[in-house]
Each structure stands twice: as C-alpha cells, then as structure tokens.
Amino acid sequence: MSNVQFAAFSENTADFSYGGAGHDVSGMRLTASVFADRAHQRHELREDGEGAGLRILGDDPVAALLTNEAHPLGDVVLLDCPQVDGGAMAALSRLDMRAARAGAQLIVSTSVDALDDVFGCLDQCEPQILVAPSRAERLVALGQVMTRMPGRKVRELSDQDRIMLLRLTEQVTQMAERMDRIGGTPASTAAPVAPAPAPAQAPSAFRFDGARAGTELAEKAARPQLPDPRMVRKLIRQRQMRARFFEVDLFADPAWDMLLDLTAAKAENAKVSVTSLCIASGVPPTTALRWIGQMTEAGLLRRIEDETDRRRAFITLTDKAADAMSAYFAELGANARVI
C-alpha cells in the first residue's frame, strides 16, 4: 500500500476501521521499536508502524538486541528475521524474555526455512509470526496486537467467536491484498508449499516409574483408542487429491487438516514441527500460524519443547483433542472411506 493505514478490530465485533489508531484508551500514544538487518526492510517496518499511528523509538539491526539492551522496546516490536544463525537465535531468545517481562507485543516476519528456529526461540511472549508477509498481512497483525494492549477492555471470546474472528481476519487480509494489487503495489506472497516430509520417530528411551505407569495405563484404558495412522494418512491423501480436480480454496479447512495430521503423528509416536504442520494445513504459512494460535488458545493444540535441543519446539494434540479425534473415528467406523 502506498499509504499504509491501520486496521483496528474493535472489542468484540472485529470492526474494520481506518485512521485514528495508535492510541490506547487513556489517549497516550503507543510506541514501537523496529529491528531488521536489511535497511529497506527497516524503512518499510518504520513506515508501517508510523502509518498505524505508533511512535517509533528506533530502528536497528537485529544484533542490537544483544549490544544495546538499555534501548526500550516500547509497546510493540516489529522484527524481520528471514535467516537465522547463532547470533540471531541469541538475539531472539533475549528479545523473547525482555518482551515477556515488559508486556511488549511482537510481530515477527520470517521465512519458511527459518520458521522452526524462530518459533523455537519465542516461547514466552506469545508473538505473532508472519511468513513472507505482504504489507496487508502486517496491517492486520498490527490491528490484532492493539486488542492486546494493556488498558483495553476485551471480553474473553468463546471458541465460536475465535473461529469467526479468524475467518474474518482472513477475509480482511484478502481484501487488503486485492487493494494492494489495484493500487499497483504487488503484495508479497508466501513461499510455495512443498509436500510434507515424513515425520521423524520420537526417541523411545524412558525411565520406569511403577506408580506413574499404573496411572497412565488406567487413563489409557478409559480413553478411546487412537485410530490406525495408516487409515488417517489415507484420508489425508484423499483430501489432497481433490486439488487435482478443483480449486484448492474451495475445500480449504486448515483446522481439520492439521487435526488429521497431528492425530496420525500421535498414533505413530512422531513429532511434528510447526513448519510441517503449516504444510499439512494446505494454506499459506501465516494463515496456518493464526489457526495454530487460535487452536492452542482453544485447548486443542499445545507446544512441547524438544528435550534434546531447547531451541526447537513441536506441536501436538492436547489430551482433550486426542480424545475427541479418537471418539470421532470410533463413531465413524473402521470402514469409512471419505471424510
């Protein structure tokens, strides 16, 4: 967009409005800091923040997060990190802790290749992660972080409200991208989605605890059994096959596709990275990350740390979701062919 405007979602109805943003309910102007290694990206992030009405405290390379910790973060942090090395991971981890303590809201742009590392480093501050975002997507992200600002009265949303808001967010993003194209500024597109890699097998080593083992056996006996993962994988392939004959968007159902993939992985005792789950969703990574966030808040998904590498994290079903999927497949019957 040539003149980036701020999109604010009102308390409960997600109204889409322009201008007049960048102020909290007490009338104080909100502040932001910008971090990016590429000069043109720092300029773009600053422009977007200022267009949203934020007062920019500074724009610096990512390494400044380690060398200049006295610099205030502000209310919002806009960060671009398309490539991750040891220094960048240290900077992200430090930013994660500082933002969590200060209550700053993070909007982090990255690439598909760096997504797992970025996701693994940011486990404290609940960031919004965007993958190869257009400026329209960043516009929507700025609108969403405003609803989290201290002092704003936002009632707790029901699961149904969350899904409705998420679908509206997708529609607003698509509308804004169309406006970008009409205005002559091509919107960035997400990296092409590759076929999901086969999940790695989880380590089998464990320490025996008799009391705990007895409790776990009792819990497993009371729960419906997970379906045969081969059947679930077959159903996933059948769903993917539709793209050969129809437009992909016609059947887009990222929440269900991710639940199916995670159900098969849980039955296989396999770990699923956030990148792999985004691929399984069948939608652009930024959209998939929004769904992962909403499903986590709804108690269906949870983040688990890699026990061998604390910089990595995976996504799995909660017991609530696993039980629901098991009960669903039990009800459906073993001979089901189509979902």
SULBEL-V799274 format. One record per residue. N is the residue number from 1. PHI is phi in whole degrees, 0 to 359 (999 if undefined). NEAR is the number of other ideal C-beta (glycine too) atoms within 12 Angstrom. Layout:
N;PHI;NEAR + N;PHI;NEAR
This chain:
1;999;31 + 2;288;13 + 3;229;18 + 4;293;36 + 5;250;31 + 6;269;35 + 7;256;41 + 8;249;32 + 9;267;33 + 10;290;23 + 11;315;20 + 12;236;19 + 13;252;17 + 14;55;29 + 15;298;17 + 16;256;26 + 17;228;17 + 18;240;22 + 19;72;16 + 20;69;16 + 21;264;33 + 22;88;34 + 23;232;23 + 24;275;25 + 25;293;16 + 26;272;11 + 27;90;10 + 28;281;16 + 29;287;23 + 30;282;38 + 31;244;30 + 32;212;39 + 33;238;38 + 34;237;42 + 35;225;45 + 36;197;36 + 37;278;27 + 38;270;20 + 39;300;15 + 40;294;13 + 41;287;29 + 42;299;27 + 43;298;18 + 44;293;28 + 45;295;42 + 46;299;28 + 47;299;26 + 48;294;42 + 49;296;44 + 50;293;29 + 51;296;29 + 52;276;43 + 53;90;30 + 54;276;37 + 55;268;22 + 56;278;32 + 57;279;28 + 58;171;26 + 59;229;32 + 60;219;31 + 61;295;25 + 62;299;42 + 63;299;23 + 64;297;28 + 65;296;36 + 66;263;23 + 67;266;16 + 68;225;21 + 69;286;18 + 70;284;12 + 71;290;23 + 72;294;20 + 73;280;37 + 74;87;31 + 75;281;37 + 76;229;48 + 77;241;51 + 78;255;52 + 79;227;51 + 80;243;42 + 81;215;44 + 82;283;28 + 83;228;23 + 84;235;32 + 85;238;17 + 86;301;15 + 87;295;21 + 88;295;33 + 89;295;31 + 90;295;22 + 91;295;35 + 92;295;41 + 93;297;29 + 94;294;30 + 95;299;40 + 96;303;33 + 97;291;22 + 98;296;30 + 99;294;37 + 100;296;21 + 101;291;14 + 102;275;24 + 103;77;22 + 104;285;36 + 105;261;38 + 106;256;45 + 107;237;45 + 108;245;46 + 109;262;44 + 110;213;43 + 111;244;26 + 112;300;34 + 113;297;18 + 114;263;31 + 115;301;39 + 116;300;34 + 117;292;34 + 118;296;43 + 119;299;41 + 120;293;31 + 121;282;42 + 122;249;40 + 123;242;30 + 124;248;24 + 125;255;31 + 126;52;26 + 127;283;34 + 128;264;39 + 129;255;44 + 130;246;45 + 131;253;43 + 132;44;30 + 133;284;42 + 134;279;33 + 135;291;38 + 136;295;37 + 137;294;41 + 138;293;45 + 139;302;42 + 140;295;43 + 141;298;45 + 142;298;43 + 143;297;41 + 144;289;41 + 145;293;42 + 146;298;39 + 147;289;32 + 148;267;30 + 149;297;33 + 150;304;19 + 151;100;17 + 152;277;24 + 153;272;14 + 154;232;21 + 155;290;12 + 156;293;12 + 157;275;21 + 158;284;14 + 159;302;19 + 160;294;12 + 161;297;22 + 162;298;27 + 163;295;25 + 164;297;19 + 165;295;34 + 166;295;33 + 167;294;24 + 168;295;26 + 169;301;34 + 170;298;29 + 171;295;20 + 172;296;30 + 173;299;35 + 174;297;24 + 175;295;21 + 176;295;34 + 177;293;31 + 178;296;18 + 179;296;26 + 180;303;28 + 181;293;19 + 182;297;15 + 183;283;18 + 184;93;10 + 185;256;20 + 186;295;15 + 187;281;28 + 188;293;26 + 189;244;20 + 190;290;30 + 191;298;22 + 192;302;12 + 193;270;29 + 194;265;15 + 195;301;14 + 196;293;29 + 197;288;18 + 198;295;18 + 199;294;28 + 200;282;18 + 201;284;11 + 202;284;21 + 203;296;12 + 204;259;7 + 205;291;8 + 206;202;12 + 207;253;7 + 208;284;10 + 209;228;11 + 210;302;10 + 211;295;10 + 212;294;13 + 213;298;14 + 214;296;13 + 215;296;13 + 216;295;17 + 217;298;14 + 218;295;12 + 219;295;15 + 220;295;17 + 221;294;11 + 222;277;13 + 223;262;21 + 224;294;21 + 225;283;20 + 226;297;30 + 227;290;32 + 228;298;20 + 229;299;26 + 230;295;15 + 231;291;25 + 232;295;34 + 233;298;25 + 234;296;21 + 235;296;30 + 236;296;32 + 237;297;23 + 238;297;21 + 239;295;30 + 240;292;26 + 241;297;15 + 242;298;22 + 243;295;19 + 244;285;12 + 245;239;11 + 246;225;13 + 247;298;10 + 248;301;21 + 249;298;16 + 250;298;11 + 251;244;21 + 252;300;25 + 253;212;26 + 254;299;37 + 255;298;33 + 256;291;28 + 257;298;38 + 258;290;43 + 259;297;41 + 260;297;38 + 261;298;45 + 262;289;44 + 263;295;40 + 264;298;37 + 265;296;38 + 266;295;35 + 267;293;27 + 268;272;24 + 269;58;18 + 270;247;28 + 271;261;32 + 272;238;41 + 273;283;34 + 274;294;43 + 275;295;36 + 276;299;34 + 277;291;45 + 278;299;40 + 279;297;34 + 280;295;42 + 281;292;41 + 282;78;32 + 283;235;33 + 284;305;34 + 285;306;41 + 286;298;43 + 287;295;40 + 288;299;41 + 289;297;44 + 290;297;38 + 291;295;39 + 292;299;45 + 293;298;36 + 294;292;32 + 295;289;34 + 296;293;31 + 297;297;24 + 298;280;27 + 299;82;18 + 300;262;31 + 301;238;38 + 302;214;26 + 303;270;28 + 304;233;25 + 305;279;20 + 306;285;25 + 307;294;15 + 308;264;14 + 309;211;16 + 310;293;14 + 311;277;24 + 312;247;28 + 313;215;34 + 314;232;33 + 315;243;43 + 316;218;40 + 317;287;33 + 318;284;23 + 319;301;22 + 320;301;21 + 321;289;30 + 322;297;31 + 323;295;24 + 324;294;23 + 325;293;38 + 326;297;27 + 327;295;18 + 328;298;23 + 329;292;29 + 330;295;18 + 331;291;13 + 332;295;19 + 333;100;12 + 334;292;15 + 335;265;9 + 336;295;18 + 337;251;12 + 338;226;13 + 339;242;25
